[in-house]
Amino acid sequence: MPYELDNRLVIGVASSAVFDLNESDAVFRREGEAQYRKYQEQHLDVPLGKGMAFPFIKRLLALNDLRADPEDPLVEVVLLSQNDPDTGLRVMKTIKHYGLGMTRAIFMQGRSPYEYIPALNIALFLSADKKHVDAAIQAGHPAGQVLDSQFDDDESDDSLRIAFDFDGVLAGDESEAVMQSGGLDEFHAHEVLNVAQPHNPGPLKAFFVRIAKIQAAEEEHKITHPDYENRVRVSIVTARSAPSHERALNTLKSWGVMANDAFFLGGIEKRRVLQVLKPHIFFDDQSAHLAASSTVVPSVHIPFGVTNQRR
């Protein structure tokens, strides 16, 4: 029987998201493809360093211990690489070195494999390559650019904390468009008027819903393992404030999900909260917020919606 992906959380990652490729990329830019290939071959057994999304991916894969059958994991992480299979071999060896449960990969020399996101039921594609992420978002796929960020892989902590902005990330950008065109008062009036109308889904709605299913699996696990402590914690960190908070919460409820924490900051700098919350990954659509957040937590840009069209 074929290996089914429909009931799993599937993440697609470029090697640039999970590992530190600065040295390798410098060789490519400085000396060209031939020397890059030679360099990778010479360093085949030298593991790459950890990249920004490494702590997130490691903790996500660790949640597969909630399933008794290792052949039926909750989470699948697929490597999507623009390398050819030969130069990608170092990445595969690095995956093995760190003990990451990643066995599936797509290598496409010189091309981004983002077109395969729907075929693999991928709920989130992460890459450091802005061009590839922009193309994926424009094609309607859930993608984010990992930014050069402060990150810490505390091996004594097995929890997984995920933080989301709301508009343009979980929800669509229709309300953000009202904000951009009419200002704050018109935005609040629009949200109050439409409080019972759920938002259209944004790029990461499906990812959020699948994370919620893993949280449900944790609750089921606690029935037979009462000492188990939940590892996954989901937070909303948004510039919304009252009275526009209610529509956001109603939208999550209509999707059958909820956040563990919600911060409706009303213009307070998100960095202040994030440096206390310490998520292993934070998603936002606005570069201005991310410039600050990336100095304290691993940050991902979702280049979706009206705020990114105006760049």
Backbone hydrogen bonds, N-H to C=O, Kabsch-Sander energy under -0.5 kcal/mol:
donor,donor_aa,acceptor,acceptor_aa,energy
4,E,2,P,-0.6
8,R,5,L,-1.7
9,L,74,L,-2.9
10,V,8,R,-0.8
10,V,121,N,-0.5
11,I,9,L,-0.5
11,I,76,E,-2.7
12,G,124,L,-2.9
13,V,78,V,-2.5
14,A,126,L,-2.7
17,A,14,A,-1.7
18,V,14,A,-1.0
19,F,15,S,-2.6
20,D,49,G,-2.4
21,L,19,F,-0.9
25,D,21,L,-3.2
26,A,22,N,-2.0
27,V,23,E,-1.7
28,F,24,S,-2.0
29,R,25,D,-2.7
30,R,26,A,-2.4
31,E,27,V,-3.0
32,G,27,V,-0.5
32,G,28,F,-1.8
36,Y,32,G,-1.9
37,R,33,E,-2.7
38,K,34,A,-1.9
39,Y,35,Q,-2.9
40,Q,36,Y,-2.5
41,E,37,R,-2.0
42,Q,38,K,-2.5
43,H,39,Y,-1.6
44,L,41,E,-1.2
46,V,43,H,-2.1
49,G,20,D,-0.6
51,G,18,V,-3.3
53,A,17,A,-2.6
54,F,51,G,-1.6
57,I,53,A,-2.7
58,K,54,F,-2.8
59,R,55,P,-1.9
60,L,56,F,-2.2
61,L,57,I,-2.5
62,A,58,K,-1.6
63,L,59,R,-0.7
63,L,60,L,-1.0
64,N,61,L,-1.8
65,D,62,A,-1.6
66,L,63,L,-1.9
67,R,64,N,-1.6
72,D,69,D,-2.1
76,E,9,L,-2.7
78,V,11,I,-3.0
78,V,76,E,-0.5
79,L,104,R,-2.2
80,L,13,V,-2.8
80,L,78,V,-0.5
81,S,79,L,-0.6
81,S,106,I,-3.1
88,G,84,D,-1.9
89,L,86,D,-1.1
90,R,87,T,-0.6
92,M,88,G,-1.9
93,K,89,L,-2.3
94,T,90,R,-2.0
95,I,91,V,-2.4
96,K,92,M,-1.9
97,H,93,K,-2.3
98,Y,94,T,-2.0
99,G,95,I,-0.5
99,G,96,K,-0.9
100,L,95,I,-2.0
102,M,100,L,-2.1
103,T,101,G,-0.5
104,R,77,V,-0.5
106,I,79,L,-2.7
108,M,81,S,-2.3
110,G,82,Q,-3.0
111,R,108,M,-2.1
115,E,112,S,-0.6
116,Y,113,P,-2.4
117,I,114,Y,-2.0
120,L,116,Y,-1.7
121,N,118,P,-1.5
122,I,117,I,-2.3
123,A,10,V,-2.7
124,L,10,V,-0.8
125,F,142,P,-1.8
126,L,12,G,-2.5
127,S,144,G,-1.8
130,K,128,A,-0.9
133,V,129,D,-2.0
134,D,130,K,-2.9
135,A,131,K,-2.0
136,A,132,H,-2.0
137,I,133,V,-2.6
138,Q,134,D,-2.4
139,A,135,A,-1.3
140,G,137,I,-1.9
141,H,136,A,-2.7
143,A,141,H,-0.8
144,G,125,F,-2.5
145,Q,301,H,-2.8
146,V,127,S,-2.0
146,V,144,G,-0.7
147,L,299,S,-2.4
149,S,147,L,-0.9
150,Q,294,S,-2.4
154,D,152,D,-0.9
155,E,153,D,-0.9
157,D,154,D,-1.8
158,D,156,S,-0.6
160,L,231,R,-3.1
162,I,160,L,-0.5
162,I,233,R,-2.6
163,A,281,I,-2.4
164,F,235,S,-2.6
165,D,283,F,-2.3
168,G,171,A,-1.2
168,G,172,G,-1.0
169,V,166,F,-1.8
170,L,166,F,-1.6
171,A,166,F,-2.2
172,G,200,N,-2.8
177,A,173,D,-2.3
178,V,174,E,-1.3
179,M,175,S,-2.2
180,Q,176,E,-2.6
181,S,177,A,-2.0
182,G,178,V,-3.1
183,G,178,V,-0.5
183,G,179,M,-1.8
187,F,183,G,-1.9
188,H,184,L,-2.6
189,A,185,D,-2.3
190,H,186,E,-2.4
191,E,187,F,-2.3
192,V,188,H,-2.4
193,L,189,A,-2.2
194,N,190,H,-1.6
195,V,192,V,-1.2
197,Q,194,N,-2.0
202,G,170,L,-3.3
204,L,169,V,-2.9
205,K,202,G,-1.4
208,F,204,L,-2.3
209,V,205,K,-2.4
210,R,206,A,-2.2
211,I,207,F,-2.2
212,A,208,F,-2.2
213,K,209,V,-1.3
214,I,210,R,-1.4
215,Q,211,I,-2.1
216,A,212,A,-1.9
217,A,213,K,-1.9
218,E,214,I,-1.9
219,E,215,Q,-1.7
220,E,216,A,-2.1
221,H,217,A,-2.2
222,K,218,E,-1.7
223,I,219,E,-0.7
223,I,220,E,-1.0
224,T,220,E,-0.7
224,T,221,H,-0.7
225,H,221,H,-1.4
228,Y,225,H,-2.4
230,N,228,Y,-0.5
233,R,160,L,-2.5
235,S,162,I,-2.6
236,I,261,D,-2.0
237,V,164,F,-3.1
237,V,235,S,-0.5
238,T,236,I,-0.5
238,T,263,F,-2.6
244,S,241,S,-1.7
246,E,243,P,-0.9
248,A,244,S,-1.0
249,L,245,H,-2.0
250,N,246,E,-2.6
251,T,247,R,-2.2
252,L,248,A,-1.9
253,K,249,L,-2.2
254,S,250,N,-2.1
255,W,251,T,-1.2
256,G,253,K,-1.4
257,V,252,L,-2.3
260,N,234,V,-1.9
261,D,234,V,-1.6
263,F,236,I,-3.1
264,F,262,A,-0.6
265,L,238,T,-2.8
265,L,263,F,-0.9
266,G,240,R,-1.5
268,I,265,L,-1.7
272,R,269,E,-1.2
273,V,269,E,-0.6
273,V,270,K,-0.8
274,L,270,K,-2.7
275,Q,271,R,-2.2
276,V,273,V,-1.2
277,L,273,V,-2.8
278,K,274,L,-2.9
280,H,161,R,-2.6
281,I,161,R,-0.9
282,F,298,P,-1.6
283,F,163,A,-2.2
284,D,300,V,-2.1
287,S,285,D,-0.6
290,L,286,Q,-1.9
291,A,287,S,-2.1
292,A,288,A,-0.8
293,S,289,H,-2.4
294,S,290,L,-2.6
295,T,292,A,-1.4
296,V,293,S,-2.0
297,V,293,S,-2.6
300,V,282,F,-2.7
301,H,145,Q,-2.7
302,I,284,D,-2.5
302,I,300,V,-0.5
304,F,302,I,-2.6
308,N,305,G,-1.1
309,Q,305,G,-1.4
310,R,306,V,-1.1
311,R,308,N,-0.9
